[in-house]
Amino acid sequence: MARKSGSHAGITGPRVRDAAERLFARHGYAAVSMRQIAAEVGVQAGALYLYTRDKQSLLFDLMQSHLRDLMQAWQAVPEGDGPAARLEAFTRFHIRHHLARPDAVFIAYMELRSLEPENFKVIEALRKRYEDVLEEILRDGAAAGVFTVPDTKLATMALIAMLTGVNTWYRDSGRLSRDRVEDLYCDMVRRAVGA
């Protein structure tokens, strides 16, 4: 099928991804059809296949891109010296990065169940790489006697869940600024690890 007049791969491709992300976050992956995505973009449904193999590939690509961007962004963060500084840097980064991408975060956490087994393995491995960053900080802090963490894996999962939970309730129009939320969460995270 020919491209719609005026469409361009460099423009339409990202628009397809943006529309899919918005629709998946709003309605859930299972409830969204390729026709809905096409309508949102303003192309015929068949034209979507110029940009993605199928809906599963689109979901996988969105999740993989989100997690790769997350790791790339983390690698650019100055961590500071010592486990306490690194933990604060991680906490602030996680909140800031995730609040700026609510739809991508929602999909990355809530649509894991929608991935086919091979795609799930890839996404799970990428998630583990990020979780390992925090677990290493906690292990180093425990080894240095700075943190009291009886089980670093459990603490890692609990802290990530707590930090990611900000996306469910935070609103820019609310009573707390993003900076204040970061400050409060840094304090709660320190207390959670006995620092």
N, C-alpha and C positions, 0 to 999 in steps of 0.2 A: 504494500500500500504506500502510496506517495505521501510525502510529508505535507502537512497543511501549509498553504501559502503563507510565507512570512515566518515559518518556524525555523529554528536554527539549533543544531545539536548542542552547541555550547550554552544556549539559553534554555532550551526546552528540557534537556536532561536534568539540570538542577531544579527546574520547576517541577518536574515529575517527582523527584526525591522530596522536595519541600511539601508538595501536596500529599504525598503518601505519608510522610511523617505526621503532618497535621491531622489527617484523617485517621490514621492508626491510633494516634494518641487520643483523639476525641471519641472514636466509636469502637476501637479494638480491631485488631488485625482480621479476625474471622468475619466481622460484620462489613468490612470494606471490600468492594469489588474493583476490578480493574476499570470498569466503566465509570465508577464514581471518581477514581483518580483522574481518568481522562477528562471527565466533565470539569473537574476542578482546574485542570491545566488548560482546557479549551482545545483539546485535540480529540480525534476519533480514537476509540478504544484500541483499534488495531495499531495505531501509531505508537502506542506505549512500548510495543515490542521492538521498536528501533532503539530503545533506551534501556530495556531490562528484559531478561529472558522470561520471567514470570513474577507473580506476586511474592512467592517465597524468596526469590533472588533479591527482590527489592527490600524485603524485610531484613534479610541477612546483610545486605550491603549497608543499610542504615545502621544496624547494630555494630557491625564491624568498623565502619567509619567512626562512629561515636567512640568506641573503645580505643581505637588507634589514635584518634585526636586527643583523647583523655591522657593516654600515656605520653604522647609527644608533648603536650602542654605541661605535664608533671615534670618531664625531664628538663624543661626550661626554667623551673622554679629553683631559686637559690634556697637550699634546705637549711643552711645555718650549721653551727657546730653543736654536736652532742644530741642525744636522743630527745631531750625536751624541746629543743629548738626545731628539730626535724618533725616532731609530732605536731607542734604548733603550725609549722609550714604546711604540713599535710592537711590538717584540719581546715585552715583558712583556704587553701587551694580547693579542697573538695567542695566546700560550701559555695565558693565564688564560681567555680567552673560549672557546677551542677545547676545553680540558680539561673545561670545565663542560658540554659538549654533544657527547659522543663519537658518539652515533648520528647526529645531524644532520650532523656533520663527515664521518663515513664515507659517508653517502649523498651529500653534496654533491660529494665527490671520486670515489667509486667508481661512482656510478650515472649519470654524465654520458652514458655510452654508451646508456642506456635511454631518453633523452629523444627525442621526435620532433623533427625538424629545426627547426621554428619555436620550440618550447620551448627547445631547445638554444641558439639565437641569443640569446634573452632571458637565460638563465642565464649564458652566456658573457660577455655585456655587463656583467652585475652582477659577475661574478668579476673582469673587467678593471678595473672601477672600484676594487675593493679592491687589486688588484695595482698599479694606478697610484699609490696612496698611497705604497707602499713605493718604487716606482721614482722618484717625485718626491723623496723623502727622499735616495735614493742619488745622484740627479743633482745635487741641491743640495749634498750633501756633497762630491762629486767636483769641482764647480765652485768650491767654497770651499777645495779642497785638503785637506779633512779626511779624505776617503776615497780610496782607490786602487781604482777599479772600471773595468776596461777595457770592460765591456759591461754597462750598467745593467739591461737587460732580462733577460739571462742571470742576473745576480746576483740580481735580484728573484725569478725563478722558483726558483733554487737555495735562496735563503733561506726562501721560503715553504714549499718542500718540506721543508726541514730542520725548520722550526718546527712544521709540521703533523704531522711524523713523531712528535712527542712522544706524540700520541694512541695510537700503536700499541704503545708499550711502558710508558708511565707507569702506575703503580698507587699509589693513596694509601697502601697498606700496604707499599710498597717502602722502600728505604733513604734515598731523597732526598725532602725535602718539596717542595711546589710552589714555594715561595719560593726554595729552593736550586736547583731546576731552572731557574727564571727567571734567577737570578744567573749560573749556568754558561752558559746559552744566550746571555745578553747578552755575556758575554766572548767566546764563540765567534763570534758575529755580528760584533762589533767587529773581531776578528782577520781574519775573512773579507773584510771591506771595507778592511783595511789601516789601521784607526784605532788 
